[in-house]
């Protein structure tokens, strides 16, 4: 549980209003859910643990605009929603952010572990810079807002957190022809982050393009940025590379 004073801040950062349908991912016992229910049109509260979900239903029983969904958020069919306001468990952070990027929500406001959140806005060449930095940069504008000290939680975790806002770009900062291939390319190259791009590409091209080794080597050698490494490519350059390899 987080200090309730933060609930209003989350709502303000999401520009919450009475027309919004909001997803509360990992709703727990419904403390945040109840706050949201009083501020928006509808809350979709998702909780995986059946025992916690039973308590959640009791806690929100008096709200006719709360829909409790029991199940794994990443595997459950959900009604449409425009915004996400959530304090998810830390272990879910990476999968949740990836899932939300795919769902293309209008605005996402989360409380995340600071160490993880810094990966979303990391600088090129830094240790934190990785595939999640690049793929999220294509989809959303990410801002790290207020610090949330561990003392604001009960029970207190071992690390500090931060409020993160991700807002869908009105116009993406760069274009890619094949979004799925772009995401796959970025993920793969960061598993080979210290290899030259021309070398790291060959296994991926053989798999995704069904090429022989020689064909893959020829295509990889003609690709842009071949002498550089993944850790030194900007998100826009990853987009250019993906488009150059899109057949």
N, C-alpha and C positions, 0 to 999 in steps of 0.2 A: 504493500500500500504506500502511495506517495502522499505527501502533505497536500490536503485538499485545496490549499490556496493556489496550487499550480493549475488546477482544472480550468479556472477562468482564463489563465494565460494561454493555455492550449487552444481554447475556443476563440480567443481574440486573434491568435496567429493564423487560425484557419478561416478567419472572417465568417464565423458560424452565424447562420441566420435560420429563421423559421421555415425556409423553403428547402433546407438541406436534408439529404438522406446520408447518414454517417455510418461508417463501419468502425466498430470498436473491436479490434483484433486481440484476442486473448483477454476477454472481459473480466475474468476472475470472479470476484464476489460482487461486482457491479457498482463499485463506488464511483468510478468515472462514468459508467453507463447512465446512472441516475442523474448526474449533472447534465450530461449531453441531452437526455430526454426532455429536460426542461427548456432547452435552448434551440432545438431543431425539429424538423418535421417527423423524422423517424430515425431510430438507431437499430442497426443490425449488430447484435452482440454475439460474438462467436467465442465459444469455450470448449476445449477439447476434453477436459477431465469430467466424466459423468457426475462425480460427486460434487464438484464445484459448480457444474452447470445446474444441478438441482437446487443448490443454494441461490445461485444467480436468479433462477426463475422466481423463487420466493421474494428475493430482494426487489425485483422489478415488477412484481405482480400488480402493483397499482398503476402502472404506466401502460396505456393502451397503444403507445407509439414505439414500444420496444419489442423487437422480434429476437428471441433467443435461438441461436443455432448451435446445437451440440454436435461437435465433430472437428476433424482436422481442417483448419482453415485452408490449407494448401490443396486439399482434395475434395472440398465440399462445394457444391453449386450454390452460389449466393445470389440474392436479388441484386439489381443494379444499385450502385451508390456513387455519389459524386465526390465525397471527401472521406478521409480516414483520420481519426484522432485516436491514438492508442498509446498505451504504456506496455509494450509487449515484453515477454520474458527474453532475457539477453540471448539465450541459445537460439532463438528463432530469428534473430536480427537479419542475417545475410539472406536466408531463404525468404523471409517476409518482404524485404526491400526488393528482391528480384521479382517476386510474385506481384508486388504492387506496380512495379515498372511495366510489367506485361499487361496489367489490367488498366493502365493509363488513367488512373484517377486524376481528377482535376487538382486536388490539393491534399497533401499528406503531412500531418504533424505528428511526430513520434517523440517519445523519450527514449533515447538510446545510450548505451555505454559510450562514453566519450572516445575511448580508444578506437572503437568500431566506427563511430560517426566521422572521425577524422579521415578515414579511408575514402569517404564519399567526396571529400573536397581536397584531397591530397595534391601536392605539387608534383610535376613531372620530375623523375629521377629520385624522388624521396622513397624511403623504405615502405611508406604507407600506400604509395601509388600502385594501383592494380586494376584488375579487370572491372571491378565494381565502380571505381572512379570513372572509368571511360564509358561504360555502358550507361551509367546514370547521367553523365554529362550530356549524352545524346538525347535523353528523354526528358530531363527535368532540370530546373535550377534549384540547387541545394544550398541551404543556409543553416549554419550552426548559430543558434540563438542563445537563450539563457542557459547558464550552467545550473545543474541540479546536483548539489552536494549529496553524498551518500547519507548524510544525516537527515535528509528530507524523506527517506524511505523507512518503512517499518515492516519487517526487520531490515536493518541497514545492510546493503551489499558491501563488498570489499572495494568497489570502484565508484568513481563519480560518473555522472551522466550529463546529458545535454539535450535540450529541445532542438529537434531537427525539423525544418520545413522544406518539403520538396514540392515545387510548383511546376505544373506542366508548361513547357514552352509554348507561347503563342505561335512562334516560328522557330523551328529547330535551328541551332547555331551552325549546323552543317547537315548535308543530305547523304543518305546511303540508298543504294538501289535495292539491296536485299537485307532487311533488318535482321533476320534470323542468321544469315551467314555472317554478318558483321558481329553479332553477339558471340557466335561460335568462334570466329577468328580471334577476337579479343581474348576470350577465355583461354583458348589454346596457347596463344603467344605468351601469355603471362605465366603459363606453366613452364615456359622456356625463356624466361625473361632475360637471361644472361647470354643467350645465343644470338648470333646475327639473324636478322629476319629471313634472309635467303635460305639459311640452313633450317631454321625452325619451321618454315612453311611446308617443306617437302612432305612429311608424314600427313599433315592436314589435307594437302591437296590430293594426295593419293587416295585418302579416305572419302573426302567430300566430292571430288570431281572424277573419281574412278580412273585415275591416270596411272600409267606405268611410272616407274621410278625416274626414267629419263625424261618423260614428258613433264612430270612434276618438277624436276630439277630445272628444266628449261623455262617453265612458267615462273618458278620462284626467282630465277636469276634475272628475269625481265621485269619483275615487280619493283615498284618504287621503294625506297628506303631500305634496300637489301642489305646494306652494310651496317645499318643501325640495329639497336636492340629495343625490345618492347618497352623497357622502362624509360626510354628516351623519346617515345613517340607521343605526340599530343592526341587528344580525342579526335580532332579534325583529321590528322594524318592517318589514324587508324581507319577513318571513314574513306579516305582516298585510297588506301591500300585495299580495303575490302572491295571497293568499286572496280579497281584495276584487275581484281581476280574474279569478278562476277562474270560468268560466261553466259 
